[in-house]
Amino acid sequence: MDRITRRAYKLADGRDLIYFDDADTTLGPERGPDLREPAVRPPTATMRQDVLTGEWISIAAARQNRVVLPPSHLDPLAPASPDNPSEIPSRYDVAVFENKSPSFGPGLVGPGDSGPGAPEGLDDLARIGLGRSRQSVGRCEVVCFSPEHTGSLAGVTLSRMRTVVEAWADRTAALSALPGVEQVFPFENRGEAIGVTLHHPHGQIYAYPYITPRTAQLIRTIGTYGGTLFEDILSFEQQSGRVLLRGEHWTAFVPFAARWPLEVHMLPHRHVPDLAATTGEERDEFSRLYGRLLRGVDALYSTPTPYISAWHQAPVNVHRDDVRLMLQLTSPRREENKLKYLAGSEAAMGAFIADIPPETAAARLRAAIDKEEAVA
């Protein structure tokens, strides 16, 4: 969408800040400077290898200093005011900035902070050994969906949703180009039951220095099944009774083997590795369908539903012809006042037990989508 405008700035400590103005924005082109005194950024965290699994664990102690559920007048994601020198100096539509206390970065591959060196590629990370450490290079960014302290992505206008999608795609491309980044992950944690520390409607983007465990398992599955996995999944689910929404370019469905009480996957109808590879028409349709889905999710109960919305994208440098872009939205909410907790079987062994049949969950969610649209 050509009318969505991107404006790049720097915060006082050198972090990137990018404004994305809606196509129908009422804002002027100028943005104010960050008037805060520059602060020292924390050093890049260290990640350690779990020798039992080969997975890498980032030890990011600076995250302990994050603000937790501040009052509205001290919202760090609201536009700055004389009484609230926030992260974003000016009024905005959508804003993206580097996280002040990141899990990955600010260091990248190359000269970095003192301590262990940066990863030397995927082969280096794949080796198994006791006491292995590397720098947690990469980038973590915050995506603010609205300047308002309260609200949700479900409640934004179609124009604003389209701006958010454009921001995700833009940042996917930019972060994928950073040295040492192997996978880019846009996501939204919504609700205190999920563990959010800010009420302000926002999401995040992680740029990892490795391929994440979930994606590594997916790659192994594709190796066993064959390269038509996603094409076959889409055809299989489109013929099921679990489809929620279907357009020209996307289908949303409750998957056959859903783990969570509420779980929805959205697949594009053609193979694309990530958001940066989608067309304008695909982004337009996704914006419409995703808004309908989120409003339906909130119509299930009398209070907003907590969820994690996760963009599963192909790795930056490998398997881009095999791994298809997919959105997965999950919620632990199984009834109005009941949550699914990851107890012994799930948390310790990774062996999920589903509480609600996927067909039942799909029927409930379809009814909620229809109900919300009838009221609207």
HELIX and SHEET records of a PDB file:
HELIX    1   1 ALA A   61  ASN A   65  5                                   5    
HELIX    2   2 SER A   72  LEU A   74  5                                   3    
HELIX    3   3 LEU A  122  ALA A  126  1                                   5    
HELIX    4   4 LEU A  153  GLY A  155  5                                   3    
HELIX    5   5 LEU A  158  SER A  176  1                                  19    
HELIX    6   6 PRO A  213  TYR A  225  1                                  13    
HELIX    7   7 LEU A  229  GLN A  238  1                                  10    
HELIX    8   8 LEU A  275  ALA A  277  5                                   3    
HELIX    9   9 GLY A  280  ALA A  299  1                                  20    
HELIX   10  10 GLY A  344  ALA A  348  3                                   5    
HELIX   11  11 MET A  349  MET A  349  1                                   1    
HELIX   12  12 PRO A  358  VAL A  375  1                                  18    
SHEET    1   A11 THR A   5  LYS A  10  0                                        
SHEET    2   A11 ASP A  16  ASP A  21 -1                                        
SHEET    3   A11 VAL A  94  GLU A  98 -1                                        
SHEET    4   A11 ARG A 139  CYS A 144 -1                                        
SHEET    5   A11 HIS A 202  TYR A 208 -1                                        
SHEET    6   A11 GLN A 183  ARG A 190 -1                                        
SHEET    7   A11 TYR A 307  HIS A 312 -1                                        
SHEET    8   A11 MET A 326  SER A 331 -1                                        
SHEET    9   A11 LEU A 262  PRO A 268 -1                                        
SHEET   10   A11 TRP A 250  PHE A 253 -1                                        
SHEET   11   A11 VAL A 243  ARG A 246 -1                                        
SHEET    1   B 3 TRP A  56  ILE A  59  0                                        
SHEET    2   B 3 THR A  46  GLN A  49 -1                                        
SHEET    3   B 3 SER A 133  GLN A 135 -1                                        
SHEET    1   C 2 ARG A 333  GLU A 335  0                                        
SHEET    2   C 2 LYS A 338  LEU A 339 -1                                        
END                                                                             
